[in-house]
Amino acid sequence: MKKLLFPICTLALMCSCSKIEKLEKNMDSMTNKTTNMSQTTDDMKDTTAVMYQQIRSKEAEDTRNKKMAILKDREQNFGAKIAAAAVYYKSFEYQLWTGHSSYDNLKMQELLYIDAASEFTKQLTDIYDSVNLKKMSPTNDGKKYRMEQAFYALAVTVHMNHHYQELMVSNKDNRISMLKMLKNALSKDTNGRNLTEYEEMYVAGPNKQMVIELLKARVDMLAALSLKNMTDKKNMSVGQTVKGAIFKITGGKLGSIELPETLVGANEATLKQTETYLEEALNTKKFLNEIGVEKDLEKTLKSAYEHLAFTKDATSKNGQMENIVKMIEAILE
């Protein structure tokens, strides 16, 4: 019995060793497969990230091209140009930067800022070279003034950010709009501070004056939108119409712009929007003053604002009206 026990134990041990070796081989195989699958998943993620960026770049560029075509089209009305300008700014690729992949990193963000600066200054130059700064006014209407309207449209919407950036960056002070980039560039240049590569593009050569004129136009356009909320030219009297015509014919030397007021008794939404327009106009004017640039309202707007006469009774009973009157006084200074 003892003689049989040894061979049986040996055989059992050999079988066990064989099973263990087989199990180890299977485990090695599974490990290799898992490693390969992990590598494949990483490769797929990289491929997806690259494809996303390629698609994002193409779609954003296509949108900007379409909106810029509207801005430069003399057949398009003012409202269409303002709407196109808002989408144009939202479609810069830096607005869609995620920071969530090895490709969409901080270096990529900087490159997207550079791309935006390069494109924007070139596109704006085409429009800027087609306008007469001395005769520009947000009140001018008709095909003759379509390029001026494009410039004003780009000026009034330059603060626009894509809602994606609004969601990505919870702290609004860290959100980067085209307006913020322009202001940062002008401020640093004025104060002799170092500029980034993309900021240099905004203040290099004739671009600096062009950007300043864009901000001046922003003040006028916001003031014009505010004025539209406060008045109704359809209700002008014969006397007011005659004075306005004389003002236009003489280039402001004679006559005046007197518009019937409608803000007294306006609803909450109108008052709130009017305040916002005036506040943004004043903020831009204040910034221009900080960099040594004086900005007076365009003469047509200035005359219209100077002839607004809200009653003291109306303003004293409404805090918003009182605030609006104070901002009007500030913008006329």
Contacts in CASP RR format, 6 or more apart in sequence:
PFRMAT RR
TARGET T0000
AUTHOR 0000-0000-0000
METHOD contacts of the structure
MODEL  1
MKKLLFPICTLALMCSCSKIEKLEKNMDSMTNKTTNMSQTTDDMKDTTAV
MYQQIRSKEAEDTRNKKMAILKDREQNFGAKIAAAAVYYKSFEYQLWTGH
SSYDNLKMQELLYIDAASEFTKQLTDIYDSVNLKKMSPTNDGKKYRMEQA
FYALAVTVHMNHHYQELMVSNKDNRISMLKMLKNALSKDTNGRNLTEYEE
MYVAGPNKQMVIELLKARVDMLAALSLKNMTDKKNMSVGQTVKGAIFKIT
GGKLGSIELPETLVGANEATLKQTETYLEEALNTKKFLNEIGVEKDLEKT
LKSAYEHLAFTKDATSKNGQMENIVKMIEAILE
45 101 0 8 1.000
46 102 0 8 1.000
46 103 0 8 1.000
49 101 0 8 1.000
49 102 0 8 1.000
49 103 0 8 1.000
49 104 0 8 1.000
50 103 0 8 1.000
53 103 0 8 1.000
53 104 0 8 1.000
56 93 0 8 1.000
56 96 0 8 1.000
57 93 0 8 1.000
60 91 0 8 1.000
60 92 0 8 1.000
60 93 0 8 1.000
60 96 0 8 1.000
61 93 0 8 1.000
63 87 0 8 1.000
63 88 0 8 1.000
63 91 0 8 1.000
64 88 0 8 1.000
64 91 0 8 1.000
64 92 0 8 1.000
64 119 0 8 1.000
67 84 0 8 1.000
67 85 0 8 1.000
67 87 0 8 1.000
67 88 0 8 1.000
67 91 0 8 1.000
68 84 0 8 1.000
68 88 0 8 1.000
68 123 0 8 1.000
70 76 0 8 1.000
70 80 0 8 1.000
70 81 0 8 1.000
70 84 0 8 1.000
71 81 0 8 1.000
71 84 0 8 1.000
71 85 0 8 1.000
71 88 0 8 1.000
71 127 0 8 1.000
71 150 0 8 1.000
71 153 0 8 1.000
71 154 0 8 1.000
72 126 0 8 1.000
72 127 0 8 1.000
72 147 0 8 1.000
72 150 0 8 1.000
73 146 0 8 1.000
74 143 0 8 1.000
74 146 0 8 1.000
74 147 0 8 1.000
75 143 0 8 1.000
75 146 0 8 1.000
76 84 0 8 1.000
76 146 0 8 1.000
78 141 0 8 1.000
78 149 0 8 1.000
78 152 0 8 1.000
78 153 0 8 1.000
79 153 0 8 1.000
81 146 0 8 1.000
81 149 0 8 1.000
81 150 0 8 1.000
81 153 0 8 1.000
82 153 0 8 1.000
82 156 0 8 1.000
82 157 0 8 1.000
84 153 0 8 1.000
85 150 0 8 1.000
85 153 0 8 1.000
85 154 0 8 1.000
85 156 0 8 1.000
85 157 0 8 1.000
85 160 0 8 1.000
86 157 0 8 1.000
86 160 0 8 1.000
88 154 0 8 1.000
88 157 0 8 1.000
89 95 0 8 1.000
89 157 0 8 1.000
89 158 0 8 1.000
89 160 0 8 1.000
89 161 0 8 1.000
89 177 0 8 1.000
89 178 0 8 1.000
90 160 0 8 1.000
90 161 0 8 1.000
90 162 0 8 1.000
90 163 0 8 1.000
91 162 0 8 1.000
92 112 0 8 1.000
92 115 0 8 1.000
92 116 0 8 1.000
92 119 0 8 1.000
92 120 0 8 1.000
92 178 0 8 1.000
93 112 0 8 1.000
93 115 0 8 1.000
93 116 0 8 1.000
94 109 0 8 1.000
94 112 0 8 1.000
94 113 0 8 1.000
94 115 0 8 1.000
94 116 0 8 1.000
94 176 0 8 1.000
95 161 0 8 1.000
95 162 0 8 1.000
95 164 0 8 1.000
95 165 0 8 1.000
96 162 0 8 1.000
96 164 0 8 1.000
96 165 0 8 1.000
97 104 0 8 1.000
97 108 0 8 1.000
97 109 0 8 1.000
97 112 0 8 1.000
98 104 0 8 1.000
98 168 0 8 1.000
99 105 0 8 1.000
99 106 0 8 1.000
99 108 0 8 1.000
99 109 0 8 1.000
110 196 0 8 1.000
110 197 0 8 1.000
110 198 0 8 1.000
113 176 0 8 1.000
113 181 0 8 1.000
113 196 0 8 1.000
113 198 0 8 1.000
114 197 0 8 1.000
114 198 0 8 1.000
114 201 0 8 1.000
116 178 0 8 1.000
116 181 0 8 1.000
116 198 0 8 1.000
117 181 0 8 1.000
117 198 0 8 1.000
117 199 0 8 1.000
117 201 0 8 1.000
117 202 0 8 1.000
118 201 0 8 1.000
120 178 0 8 1.000
121 201 0 8 1.000
121 202 0 8 1.000
121 207 0 8 1.000
121 210 0 8 1.000
124 154 0 8 1.000
124 210 0 8 1.000
124 214 0 8 1.000
125 206 0 8 1.000
125 207 0 8 1.000
125 210 0 8 1.000
127 147 0 8 1.000
127 150 0 8 1.000
127 151 0 8 1.000
127 154 0 8 1.000
128 151 0 8 1.000
128 210 0 8 1.000
128 213 0 8 1.000
128 214 0 8 1.000
130 147 0 8 1.000
131 147 0 8 1.000
131 148 0 8 1.000
131 151 0 8 1.000
132 148 0 8 1.000
133 213 0 8 1.000
136 148 0 8 1.000
136 151 0 8 1.000
136 152 0 8 1.000
136 217 0 8 1.000
136 298 0 8 1.000
137 148 0 8 1.000
137 220 0 8 1.000
137 298 0 8 1.000
137 299 0 8 1.000
137 300 0 8 1.000
137 301 0 8 1.000
138 152 0 8 1.000
138 220 0 8 1.000
138 221 0 8 1.000
138 223 0 8 1.000
138 224 0 8 1.000
138 298 0 8 1.000
138 301 0 8 1.000
139 224 0 8 1.000
139 300 0 8 1.000
139 301 0 8 1.000
140 148 0 8 1.000
140 149 0 8 1.000
151 214 0 8 1.000
151 217 0 8 1.000
152 217 0 8 1.000
152 220 0 8 1.000
152 221 0 8 1.000
154 214 0 8 1.000
155 214 0 8 1.000
155 215 0 8 1.000
155 217 0 8 1.000
155 218 0 8 1.000
155 221 0 8 1.000
156 217 0 8 1.000
156 218 0 8 1.000
156 221 0 8 1.000
156 222 0 8 1.000
156 225 0 8 1.000
158 177 0 8 1.000
158 178 0 8 1.000
158 179 0 8 1.000
158 182 0 8 1.000
158 214 0 8 1.000
158 218 0 8 1.000
159 177 0 8 1.000
159 178 0 8 1.000
159 179 0 8 1.000
159 180 0 8 1.000
159 280 0 8 1.000
160 177 0 8 1.000
160 178 0 8 1.000
161 175 0 8 1.000
161 176 0 8 1.000
161 177 0 8 1.000
165 175 0 8 1.000
165 176 0 8 1.000
166 172 0 8 1.000
166 175 0 8 1.000
169 175 0 8 1.000
181 198 0 8 1.000
181 199 0 8 1.000
181 202 0 8 1.000
182 202 0 8 1.000
182 211 0 8 1.000
182 214 0 8 1.000
182 215 0 8 1.000
183 287 0 8 1.000
184 199 0 8 1.000
185 195 0 8 1.000
185 199 0 8 1.000
185 200 0 8 1.000
185 202 0 8 1.000
185 203 0 8 1.000
185 211 0 8 1.000
186 202 0 8 1.000
186 203 0 8 1.000
186 208 0 8 1.000
186 211 0 8 1.000
186 212 0 8 1.000
186 287 0 8 1.000
186 291 0 8 1.000
187 193 0 8 1.000
187 287 0 8 1.000
187 290 0 8 1.000
187 291 0 8 1.000
188 194 0 8 1.000
188 195 0 8 1.000
188 199 0 8 1.000
189 195 0 8 1.000
189 199 0 8 1.000
189 203 0 8 1.000
189 208 0 8 1.000
190 290 0 8 1.000
190 291 0 8 1.000
190 292 0 8 1.000
195 203 0 8 1.000
201 207 0 8 1.000
202 208 0 8 1.000
202 211 0 8 1.000
203 211 0 8 1.000
212 288 0 8 1.000
212 293 0 8 1.000
215 284 0 8 1.000
215 287 0 8 1.000
215 288 0 8 1.000
216 288 0 8 1.000
216 293 0 8 1.000
216 295 0 8 1.000
218 280 0 8 1.000
218 281 0 8 1.000
218 284 0 8 1.000
219 281 0 8 1.000
219 284 0 8 1.000
219 285 0 8 1.000
219 288 0 8 1.000
219 295 0 8 1.000
219 297 0 8 1.000
219 331 0 8 1.000
220 297 0 8 1.000
220 298 0 8 1.000
220 301 0 8 1.000
222 277 0 8 1.000
222 278 0 8 1.000
222 280 0 8 1.000
222 281 0 8 1.000
222 284 0 8 1.000
223 277 0 8 1.000
223 278 0 8 1.000
223 281 0 8 1.000
223 297 0 8 1.000
223 301 0 8 1.000
223 305 0 8 1.000
223 331 0 8 1.000
224 301 0 8 1.000
225 277 0 8 1.000
226 274 0 8 1.000
226 277 0 8 1.000
226 278 0 8 1.000
226 281 0 8 1.000
227 259 0 8 1.000
227 301 0 8 1.000
227 304 0 8 1.000
227 305 0 8 1.000
229 263 0 8 1.000
229 266 0 8 1.000
229 270 0 8 1.000
229 273 0 8 1.000
229 274 0 8 1.000
229 277 0 8 1.000
230 259 0 8 1.000
230 261 0 8 1.000
230 262 0 8 1.000
230 263 0 8 1.000
230 274 0 8 1.000
230 308 0 8 1.000
230 324 0 8 1.000
231 259 0 8 1.000
231 260 0 8 1.000
231 261 0 8 1.000
231 262 0 8 1.000
231 263 0 8 1.000
231 304 0 8 1.000
231 308 0 8 1.000
232 259 0 8 1.000
232 260 0 8 1.000
232 262 0 8 1.000
233 259 0 8 1.000
233 260 0 8 1.000
235 260 0 8 1.000
236 258 0 8 1.000
236 259 0 8 1.000
236 260 0 8 1.000
237 260 0 8 1.000
240 258 0 8 1.000
240 259 0 8 1.000
240 260 0 8 1.000
243 255 0 8 1.000
243 256 0 8 1.000
243 257 0 8 1.000
243 258 0 8 1.000
244 255 0 8 1.000
244 256 0 8 1.000
244 257 0 8 1.000
244 258 0 8 1.000
246 254 0 8 1.000
246 255 0 8 1.000
247 254 0 8 1.000
247 255 0 8 1.000
247 256 0 8 1.000
247 257 0 8 1.000
247 300 0 8 1.000
247 303 0 8 1.000
248 300 0 8 1.000
251 299 0 8 1.000
252 299 0 8 1.000
252 300 0 8 1.000
252 303 0 8 1.000
256 303 0 8 1.000
256 306 0 8 1.000
256 307 0 8 1.000
257 300 0 8 1.000
257 303 0 8 1.000
257 304 0 8 1.000
257 307 0 8 1.000
258 304 0 8 1.000
258 307 0 8 1.000
259 304 0 8 1.000
259 307 0 8 1.000
259 308 0 8 1.000
261 308 0 8 1.000
261 309 0 8 1.000
261 310 0 8 1.000
263 270 0 8 1.000
263 271 0 8 1.000
263 274 0 8 1.000
263 310 0 8 1.000
263 321 0 8 1.000
263 324 0 8 1.000
264 310 0 8 1.000
264 311 0 8 1.000
264 314 0 8 1.000
264 321 0 8 1.000
265 314 0 8 1.000
266 274 0 8 1.000
271 318 0 8 1.000
271 320 0 8 1.000
271 321 0 8 1.000
271 324 0 8 1.000
272 320 0 8 1.000
274 324 0 8 1.000
275 320 0 8 1.000
275 323 0 8 1.000
275 324 0 8 1.000
275 327 0 8 1.000
278 324 0 8 1.000
278 327 0 8 1.000
278 328 0 8 1.000
278 331 0 8 1.000
279 327 0 8 1.000
281 331 0 8 1.000
282 327 0 8 1.000
282 330 0 8 1.000
282 331 0 8 1.000
284 295 0 8 1.000
285 295 0 8 1.000
285 331 0 8 1.000
288 294 0 8 1.000
288 295 0 8 1.000
289 295 0 8 1.000
296 302 0 8 1.000
297 305 0 8 1.000
297 331 0 8 1.000
297 332 0 8 1.000
302 332 0 8 1.000
305 328 0 8 1.000
305 331 0 8 1.000
305 332 0 8 1.000
306 332 0 8 1.000
308 328 0 8 1.000
310 321 0 8 1.000
310 325 0 8 1.000
314 321 0 8 1.000
315 321 0 8 1.000
315 322 0 8 1.000
315 325 0 8 1.000
316 322 0 8 1.000
END
